[in-house]
Amino acid sequence: MMRKTIFWLAIFLAQCFYAQTSDQGIKSFRKNEMKSAAHKLGAGGNPNPNTLNYDLRYQRMDVSLDPAVQNISGSVTSHFIPNQNINSIYFDLSSLMTVSQVQYHGINLNFQSLSATKELKIDFPISISANVLDSLTINYSGSPTTSLLLNPFSTGVQNGTPVLSTFNQLFGAQEWFPTKVSLNDKIERFDFKITTPSQYNVAANGKLMSETSVPNGKKLTFWRTMYPTASYVVGISITNFVKLSSTIGNPPFPFVNYVYPNTAANTTSMTNIEWTKQIMATFENYFGPYPFRDEKYGHMEFLYNYINLETQTMSSMSSWEKYLIAHELAHQWFGNKVTCGTPGDLWLNEAFATFGEHLANEKLLMNNTEFLNYLLSEKNYCTSFTNQSVATEDYYSRGAYMVRMMKWVLGDAVFYQALRDYQSNPNFAYKYVVAQDLKGSLLQSTGKDFTEFFNDWVYGKGYPTYTIKWKQMGNQITFKASQSQSNASVSFFDMILPIKVTGNGGEVAYFALNNTSNNQYFTQSVSFPVASVQFNYEYQILEKNSTVTLDNTLGTAETDLDNFSVYPNPASYELNVKGVRKSVDYKIYFSDGKIVKEGVYQVNKPINISELIPGVYFLNINENRIKLLKK
């Protein structure tokens, strides 16, 4: 626990050195996003089992807010369907919010505020029937907390004018309104009815329904979203916004931006906001239609410096660099339409959103040389750590590179079609997902099982270092690929190796070698004399300090490479090895990297595996590594 605390503290302190160059700025942004992630993960998992017995269908927030005051007062009406008969109902709500009344069909209900668990428990006078739509209204007020690393409800100033903003990820909504923060139930429809002093404008999710003057110098603003929404991407921001409206997309839909006056006067910021139209067209081409076309897309400026948030339909922004605009827009697909179902699956949101930055750079912002330099910088950054995984430490840079490797493995056309299939699958669209859902969708779309890939590149840590040796004989070129790993969590990284061969006369050939075992040999046809071999020529994969060497001694191994095999596979009792000419040591590893059996292989005698439990194993024998399935 202390190690994790120190790690996140280091990330927090890193923001003090926010860089000025583009590349440093990207890294700093991601560090600050990881600071945000620390807040998300530190709040726990799906924290309240007491809210699992009903489906929250609709919420109407009717509150008064003044950006000059750290306070909220009003009511939230919730419509819900119990999935079993219930005598009480729980909402997630901080005890700093004082509940004055709970109304239910004209009567007041008994309730308890449970400060230790941030719950509001409401008791019904009689049992409520399952599968019947019901509703109640909670009246409350209070000053939301200002003591968290990232406060979900904050007031401050911009250019001397008060501003109020919210930041809910992942479980912050409970700090300022009663709702469900568990990652298992999206709110199907949400209405915002927010009364403010008349000089302020209110930005929120969905479609602006009305702005109405009310007595005492106040204004009532009504926003409505009809799309299922996770509570953590519910958001508002209030100040003297300049409201900018146009259209985006083809066919067009509303493009609405609420920005600070000094942003509206900044030519660079406005140019970048207008650029959103270009990246929207790109993402719609590769990811599928924008998921919230019936309402809008746009941005609301908010208080949280160096951090941005994928507020559904209206991203919350603190700065206007194009890569940030691309990242938050990509979240509308990966994070909002299809949403991580546990904190441990947060990479499903962030890896793909950061890959959106890759796509923006590749298609719109950089020429080929610049993009390759960007990839090299990202690769070097990812491989500067030996103890990070996508799932737990770096969903951003390493996560995006993992997605890039997925694209390399599948090929561009198959990869992007698989993403569109994932987005359009009715089991996932506008719902929560976990890693297994993505893996199953990829298998269905492409026929490829990504289990080993996820084990290595999502949950495994570190990176491989390759030693590539090659030799040409006539019209054939032989490669030997050897690999070491920087972290013991992965015994071997399965990967398709990118090879570029250049001839004496400038001829070029490309090979993709399916590397599934250590010291693996490959023979390919080549029609010209080879002058050089380049590995990972477009930084398709993560690796570090790999080497490529001409070796005219290749072919002297003690293994008959043309005839080497292990059979049967899958196997129940015995393994036969073909093509090994002498007695050699062997080791069998379980899929987690632990040695479960070792010994000396005797030529033409089987290896007994009857004592092994069913599962995935790896046999290392005579510089060969073979994946086994024990039945």
N, C-alpha and C positions, 0 to 999 in steps of 0.2 A: 504494500500500500504506500509506504514511504517513497519507494523508488518511482512509482507512478506519479506521486505528488510532485517530486522533484522534477520529473520529466516535463510535466505540464507547467510547472513554475518556470522552467527554462524557456518553454515556448512563449509564455506570457511575457517574460522579460525581453524576448527577442523582438517584440513589437516596438520597443524603444529605439531600435536601430533600423526603423523602416527605410528601406533603400530607395534611392532615387533612379537608378537605372532600370530599364524594362525588365531584364532578367532577374535582378535582385528584387524588384518589386513583386514579381510573380511569386518568388520563393517566400517573401515576407507575407504576401497575401495568404498563401497556403499555411504558413505558420500561424497566422491569426485565425484562419479557419479551423486549424487544429486546436487552437485555444477555445474556439466556439465548440468544437467537438468534445473537448474535455468537459465543458459545461453540460453538454448533452449526455455523455456517458456517466458523468459523476452523479447524475440524478437517478440512476438505476435503470432497470429494464422496464418491462410492462409492470408498473409499480403497484397497481391496485386490483387484486383479484376480486374485490367486492363490486367492481363495476362490470364484471363479465356477464352478468345475468340479464342484461338488456341491451337493445340496439338503440343508440341515440340517433334519431331520424332528422331532427330539426332543432335549431336554436335561434331565438330572437333576442338580440342584445339591445336593450333600450336604456341607455346610460347618458349621464351628463359628464363632460370632460372639459377641463380648461388646461391648456398646455403650460400655464404659469403655475399650476398647482399639482402636486403629486397626490392625486386623489381620484377615486372613481365612485360614482353612486348611481343607483338605478336598479334595473331588474334584468334577469335572463329567464326567458320562457323556454322550456325544453319539451319536445315531443319524443316519446320513447315507446318501444315495444318490448315488454318483458319476454324472455325466452323460457320462463318458468313462473309459476305462481310466486309472488313476492309480498312480503309484509313491510319491507323497507327498501329504500333505494339510496345509493351512495353516488355523490359527485366528488370529483377532485377539486378541492378549494382550500387555499391557505387560510389559516386561522386569523391572519391579519385582516381578512375581509370579514366584516361584522354583518351577519345575517340578521335582519330584523323581522322577516316574515316569509313563510312559505305558504303559497296559496294553491289550493287544489279543489277545483269545482266549487268555488265559493266558500270553502272552509279553510281555516288555518291549521297547518299540520305541526306536530312536534318535530323538533330537529336537534341535532347535536353537532357542534364543531369539534372535530378531533384533531388537535394541533399536532400531535406526534406524527400522524400519517397524512396530514393535509387533506382530510376528508370532511365532507358534510354528509351526515347520516340523517335521512328523513324517514319518519315512520308513518305508515298509512293506517287509517282507522280500521280497515278491513283488508283482507288479502286481495291483491290485484291479480287478475287473471292473466295467464300467459297468452301471447300472440294477439293481444288487443292493444291498439294504439291508444296512448294516454298522454297526459301533459300536466305540468305544474309550473309555477312561477316562483323564482327565488328573488326576493328583494334584499339588497345588500349595499354596503359602502365600506370604504376604507382607504388607507394609504399603502399601496403595494410596496413590498420590500425594496430596499436600496442597498442590501448587504451582500448580494451575491456577486460572483465574479462577472457575470453578465446579467444584469437585471432585466427581467422580461418586460417591465413597464418603467419607462424612464422619461423624465422631463429635463429640459436644458434650454439652451438658446442657440440660434444660428443668426449671425449678423445682427445681434441685439434683440431678436424677436423670439419669444418662447416657442418651444417645439415639444411635442409629446410623441413618443414612438414606442412600439412594442417589438419584442424579440422572443418568440416562444420556444425555440428549439431546445431539446426535444420535448421537455415536460414543463415548460414555463407558463403555459396558458393558465394553469391552476393558481398562479400567483395573482391573477387579476379578474378572472371570471370563472364561475362554476361550469365544469365540462367533464369530458373524459379524455385523459391524456394517454391512456394505454394505446399501444400501436396495434390495434386490432379492430377498431370501429371508426370509420370515417363518418362525419356529420353530413348527411345527404343534402341538406339545404341550410343556409345561414343568412339571416337578416341582421344588418347593423342599422340601428336608429340612434344616432349620436347627436346630442345637443351640445353646442359649443358657443362661446362668444362669437358674434356675427362676423368679426374680422378674419376668422380662421377658415381654412378649407380642410376637409377630412378626406383622406385617401384610405381605401380599403379594398378587400377582395370583391370580385364580381362586377356587376353592372350598376352604375349610378341611376337610381330610380327617381330621386327628387332631392331638391334643396329648398327648404321652406323657412321663411322668417317667422319667428315665434316671439312672444312678448319678452320684455326686459332685455332688449338688445341681443337676443340669442338667435341661433340658426339650427334647424333640424336637418341633418343629412342622412339620407336613406340609401344604403348600398345593399344589394342582394346577390348571392351566388347560388346557382342551382346545380353546381357540380359537387360531388362528394369531396369533402375537404378534411384532411387531418388537422387536429387542433393546433399542431405546432406550426402550420403554415397559414393560420388565421392571423391577420395583422392589420394594424392601423398606424397612420402617422398624421399629425395635425400641426399645422403652422400656417403662415401666410403664403401658401404655395402659389406659384404661377402654374396654371392649368393649361396643358398643351394637348390638343386632340387632333388626330389625323387618322389615316387608315394604314394597315399593314397586311401583307400576305396577298395571295392570289387563289381564289377570290378574296377580296378585301374584308377585313373586320376591324373593329376599333383599336387604335393605338393611342393610349392615354398615359400621359406623364405628368406627375405632380412634382415640381422641382422648386428648390429654393430660388428666390429672385436673383442672387448672385450667380447661380448655375445657369439660369435663363439668359444671363448677360455674357456668359462665357462661350466664346465661339467654338473652342475645342470640345467642350462638354456637349454642346448642342450638336456638333457634327457627329460625335460618337453616338449620341442617342439616336440620331437619324440613321446611323449605320446599322442599328438594330434591324432595320428592314432587310438589309442584305443577309445578315446571319440568320434571320427568320426563314428566308427563302432557302438558304443552304440546309438548315436543320430540317425543314419540312421535306426537302428532297431526300435526305439520308435517313431521318428518323420516322417520317410519317407526318400526317397532318398535325398542326398545333392542337393540343388537346382541349383547349378552352375557347374555341373559335366563336361560340355563341355569346361570349361575354366580352373579353378584351385581352390584350396584353399591354403592358406598360411598366412604368417604374414609379415608386414613391421614394423620395429622399428621406433618410432617417438618421438618428443620432449616433449610431454605433460606429465610431471611426475605425477604418481599416477592416471592417467586417461587412459582409453583405448577406442577404437572406432571400431564399426563393419563395417569398410570399406568393401564394397561388394567384395567378392572373396579373400580379402587380409586384414585381420584385422590389425588395427594399434595398436601397443602394446608399453607400457612403462615398463612393467615388465612381468615376466614369471611364476608366480605361476599357478598351474594347474587349480584352480577354476576360474582364469581370462581367461585362455585359453578356458575353457568350456563355460564360460559366452559369450564370443565374438563369439565362434563358434555357439552356440545356436541362436544367433542373425541372422545368415545367413538364418534360417527358419523364426524366429519371429523378424521381423524388416526389413529384406531385401527382402525376397521372398514375405512375407505378411507384409505390412507396415502400421503403424498408419496413419489415414487420417486426424487427428487433433491433436494439442498438448494435448488436454484433453483426448485423447485416447493413449497417450504415454505408459500407463501401458500395452497395448497389446504387445508392444515390450519388455519392461523391466521385467514385472512380469514373463513372460515365459522364458526369457533368464536367469533370476536368478533361476527359477525352474530348468533350465539346470544344475546349480551348485548342487542343491539337487540330481538330477539324477546321476551326476558324483560321488558324495559322496556315494550315496546308492549302485551303481553298481560297482564302480571301486576303490574308494579311502579309504573307511572305512569298518570296520566290523560292525556287527549289533549294538553292544554296543556303538561304537564310533558314529554311525549315529544317534542313539537315543539321545546321549548327544548333538550332533550338533542340532538336532531338538529342544531339550529343550532350548538350548541357543537361537535359533532363536525365539522360542515362547516367551521366557522371554523378549527378545529385543522388539518384536512387541507389547507386552502388557505392556511395560514400558511407552507407550504413550496412552493417552485417547482421543486425539483429532486429530488422523491421519486417513485418508482414503487411499485406494489404488489409487483412481483416481486422487487425488490432492497432497498428501503429501509423500507417501512411495510406489512407484511402485516396489521397490526392495525387501526388506525383507518381508514386509507385502504382497506385490503382489505375491511373490513366495509361501507364505503360503496359500494365497487364492487359488492358482492353486492346491496346495497339497490337500486342502479341496475339491476342485472340483473332484480330483482323488478319494478321500475317498467316496464322495457321489455316484459317478458312478461305482466305482470298476476299478481296473487297466486295464483290457482288454478293457472294453468299453471306458474308458477315452483315452487310447492311440490310439484306432481306431478313436475316434472322432477327435483327433489332426491330425491324418493322413488325415482324410476326409477334415478337415478345410484347410490343406495345399494344397491338390490336387484339391480343388474346383476351376473350371476355372473362377468363378466370383471374386475370391480372389487372386489366384496365380499370382505373379509378379504385384500386384496392391495394391491400398490403401484400408484399411478397417477401420470400426468404431466398437464400442462395439456391436451395434445391429447386425452386420454381424456375429460376433463370437457367439452371443446368438442364432441367427437363425440357424447357422451351427450346434450348439450343439443340438438344438431341432430336427433338421432333422436327425442327426446321432443317437441320443439316445432316442428321444421321450420325453425328460425332458425339461420343461420350466424353464430357469434359471433367469427369471425376478426378483423373490423375492430374490434369491441368490445374484444377482448383486446389488440390492437395499441395501441389508444388508452388504455385504462383499466387494464390490467394491466402492460404493458411501457412505455407512454408515461409521461412525467413531467409534473407541473404540472396546470393546470386551464384551462378556458375562461372568458372574460368575454364576456357577451352584451350586445348592444344590440338591444332589441326595440322596433320602431316599429309603430304601429297606426293604422288609419283605418276609420271605419264609413261605409258608403254604403247607405242603406236597410236591407234585411235581410241585408246582407253586411258582414263585417268582414275587412279585409286586414291581415296581419302581415308585416313584414320582419324576418328574424333575421340579424344580423351577429355575427361571432365573432372574437375574438383569443385567442391562446394565450400562456400564461406561460412556456412552455418550448419550444424549437425541436424537441424530440424528437417532437412531434405537430404535423403541419401543419394538421389539422382534427379536432375531436372530433365524430364522428357521434353523435347522441343524439336521442331523442324528447323534445321540450320540453313541460313542463307549464305550461299557461296556464289561469288562472281569470278569467272575465269577469263583472263585476257590473253590473246594470242600475240605472237611476234609482229603480226601485221595489223594489230589493232582489233582483231576479231573478238567478240564477246559471247560468252555463254553463261547462263544462270542455272544453278541447281538448288533444289530444296531437299535436304537430306533428313529423313525421318529418324532422328537420333533417339533410340529407346534403350540403349545399353552402353556402358562405358567401353572404351577402346573398340568402338564399332567401326567396321570397314564398309566402304561404299565404292562401287565401281560404276563409272558413267562413261558414255561415249562422247568423244570430242573430236572434231574434224580438222583441227589445226594444231600446230605446235604451241604449247602453253608457255607464256612468258611469266605470268604472275597469277596468284590466287588471292582474292580478297574475301575475308569473312565478315559477316554482319555489315555489309556494304552500305546499307541505308538505315542502319541502327534499328533493324526490325525487332531485335530481342534485347533483353537485359543480360549483360555479361560484363566482365571486367578483366583487364590484363590478359586477354586471350592472344595466342600467337599462331602464326601460320608459317610452316617450314617445309621446304622441299626436302624429301627424305628418300634417297634412291635405294634404301634397304628395306622398304616396305615389301611385305610378302614373305618374310622369314619367320612369322609367328608360329607357335606350336599348335595353332588351330587351323584346321582345314576350313577356311572361311566359306568356300562354296558349299560345303556339306555340313557345316555346323548347325545343329538344332537340338532342342530339348523337347521330349515328347513322353507321354501324352501331355497336353496342356489345354484345358484343365486336367488335373490328376488327382487321384484319391490316395494311392498307396506308394507308388514308385515313380521315379523319374529316370528316363534313359537319356544319355548324352551322346550325341553323334558328332564326330569331327574333332575330338580331342585325342591326341596321339600318345599321351603319356600320363602317368599319375600326377595329379596336381591338387593343391588345396582348393576347397570351395567353402563358401559361406552363404547361408540363407538368411535374409533379412525380412522381418515383418514390414508391413506398409508404413509403420511409424519409425522405421530406421533401426529398430533393435535386432541384434543378431539372435536368432532362435535355434540355429543348428549350424555346425561347421564340422569339417572333416577332410579326409583325403579321398578324392575320386580315383577309383581303380578302373582302368580302361575296360570297356564293355561290360561293366557291372553297374546295376541300377543304384540310385540313391533312394533310401527309404525315407518317405515323408509321412508315413501313416500316423505318427504321433502329433503332427501339426493340426491345429484347429482350422476349419474352413476360413478362407480369406485370401487377400492379395499378398504375395510375397515376391522377393527378388532374389535370384540366384546369381552370385558372383563366382565365376570360374574361369581361370586362365585369361584374365583381362577382358572377359565378356560379362555382361550383365543382362539377365533375361527376366522379364516379368512373368510371374507364375500365378495361376489361380488354383488354390487347393479346394477341392470339392468336399 
